Amino acid sequence: MKTTLSERLKIAMDLHGKKMSQGTLAKLSGISQPTVNRLLTGKVNGSGYLIQIAHALDVDAEWLATGKGEMLKGEVTPISEKLESLKAVSVWDKNGKTEESVICPIGKPKNSWRAYVLEKNSGCRDATAGSLIFVDTDSSPGTKDYVVAQVGKDVSVYSYLSGGAKGYLAVDDERIPLLDLSSTGELIGVVQFILRDMRR
């Protein structure tokens, strides 16, 4: 039986009983309660936060997005445990720290973590426009690690390559020359994980 995103979201929320209110889901997934409401009422048919929502509900993200595959990802964690483990990460942009924060959906972030929302495609296939990027500013990158760096006025994701004085930044297209970190840009930190915008 084919279901809509709204129906699948309601089914997943029912796994947790009455404790999973729209407000609780919003808090656990790091999105606004009005967005949850729009998804539940079918006013929108998708969201860039489906991975975060699926994680908060302990369901498979592909099942939530498309209805394909198995619904459950593993055991269902009690809401009280989920709420205790929440920790917000500040959102930054090219101008610095914003007033916004997002809930880290996986693990417990360190105080050195930041979140960025990519304004445009990065040139790395895993980091598309609209993706939410979690970065540890205290980690040292190794070759081929994804990093966030500011080059000029833009903040983006790059693949890091060791060498030179500070290393190099690369993208997937080999025709684009490497950027030397010692003369261009500033390394912000190492990407810990990426939540992609599923609509792209």
Summary of the structure (lengths in Angstrom):
residues: 200
radius of gyration: 18.4
end to end distance: 25.8
largest distance: 58.6
contacts: 592
relative contact order: 0.14
helix: 24%
strand: 28%
